[in-house]
Amino acid sequence: MSPDISQDASPDAAPARATRASIAARFERLPLSRWHVTVRLIVGVVTFFEAFDQLLIAYALPELRREWHLTTGDATAVLTVGSVGMLIGALLSGRLADRFGRVRVIAYCVAASGAVSLALTACTSLSPFLALRFVQGLAIGGEVPVAAAFISEITRSFKRGRFVLLYELVFPAGLTIGALAAAWVVPAAGWRVMFAIAAVPGLLAFLVQRKVPESPRWLADRGRLAEAETVMAGIEAKVSAATGEPLPPLGAPATPAHPSSADPAPSGMRGLFTGRYRRRTVVVGAIWFTGYFVNYGITSWLPSIYKDEYGLTLSDALLYSTVTSLAGLLGCLLVALTVDVLGRRKIFAIFLGGAAALLLTLAALGAHTPAQVLIWTSLSAVGFFGANICLYLYTPELYPTRMRALGCSVGGAVNRLGVILGPILVGMVYAAGDGVTPVFVMLGAVALAGAVVAGAFAEETANRPLEEISP
């Protein structure tokens, strides 16, 4: 059988479909409980420290430049090699997770990231450091989208957005706390100590393997029906024990449309661009790219703009930039609390559209003072941070179990393209010497494009079972 063809084409497809439908219905009746929160906390802590690791290089770079006498090209390589690794890791991990399981891939990525952090402390020259940072990028880029797919698969449709996004808040929180911790530890104890601290969470890989069950949806989709039933029964028992009450009655399993043996369901990379999923992949990819292009285009250059354009000291420039990031965290929380009411499509259109309007207003005002830049970019950060975190909820909803992790990983890869190209193009526009106004015009236009695509073409998924959205 081709690796891109679903098992629905096999003679045993009917029992597999029945098991998948039963598991979906059983998840739908589970009330939110301590079990859900515990699993979300364990996977959330893992994601928190992956974000923590991602940011450390920016704070280690000044010491690395001094210690190893790095050129500007060397410094650029140090900053970008991890992002390249994350792009490739995102693409690889989705296929691996769809084949070998979500929890296994998450655990291996966490263990690898921790081990690499420890190895980085022993580096005495640039070449091994770059090689290790690339490997760490593979691990970080691999863990985040797979974790998003897993959390979606263990959550019922009712208020799924709030549950998932309160988990996803750990990533921007990890970036923020990582920045604060590194700003204190690196000057006081050196960059090696910071990477040694970042290695400790690698031990969480054992906790993930022991405490987090594999996704029953994935097990059933892979034909491991008895194992899926056993894991699902264990989850039900833990939820019942946590609530102290019997579970609600089981509703009728949904019967999603399924292909016949003559028309097997495509999966793998081909499946992302087949039938209804083609449009979804193009639309969500456009939102991933535009949202992160604007996000990193702004946040990566703000300190330099404050320092070079307005003459602020380095400490003041970093402080102003931190305020913008904190405003972005507020936007993430606001989306988490409203996404199930407004819906995904309206969130993207409103928040990206609002960010576009604010950035274009800043450009129209002329961005004459650092206070203007601080106010308008911070308000816009509420928009683009909020829209971006919603992508971690929305993308897993768009694809069936057989290719959900791959769909998330492709989104993560397009995200990395925005992360890489945003700062490059902002730098080119800024270097042209026409001031910062053209920068904000470009970023506003990109945000507006994302808002238009989302508002016109995004499919609404709020409060719908995964199997109904993506048969």
Disulfide bonds with the S-S distance in Angstrom:
none
